């Protein structure tokens, strides 16, 4: 039996979890930029992760009101952008680990 009432709530919670994990990754990626021997690679990684996190937060805030509708409209562009930024954030976090 389908439950359309819970689907928007699950989607909203999934966006929130992704945003919180992205915030944790961004903060951990910024940490090496503040070490005494930090250079341009660390600064670029920190800037990139913070830009990705800000973009994710912006998309999520833009999308959140639409999820309150009983049947939310699909927005493939924002979902695709969210996925690409999440992948970019994972790549940047991997780069920070390799620094």
Residue, then its C-alpha position, 0 to 999 in steps of 0.5 A: x500500500x503506497x504511503x504518499x504522506x511519508x515520502x516527502x518526509x523521508x525525502x526531506x530527512x534524506x536531504x538533511x542527512x546529506x547536508x549534515x554529513x557534507x557539513x562534517x566533511x567540509x569542516x574536516x577538510x578545512x582543518x588542514x588549511x589551518x596547520x602551520x605548514x599549510x600551503x595552496x593545496x590545503x587552501x584550495x581543498x578548504x575553499x572547494x569543500x566550503x563552496x560545495x557545502x554552501x551550494x548543497x545548503x543553498x539547493x536544499x534550502x531552495x528545495x525544502x518548501x516544495x517538499x511540504x506539498x502533499x505531492x511534491x513536484x520532481x525537480x530533476x535539475x536540483x537532484x542532479x546538481x545535488x548529486x554532482x556536488x556530493x560527488x565533488x565533495x567526496x573527491x575533494x575529501x579524498x584529496x584532503x586525505x591524500x595530502 
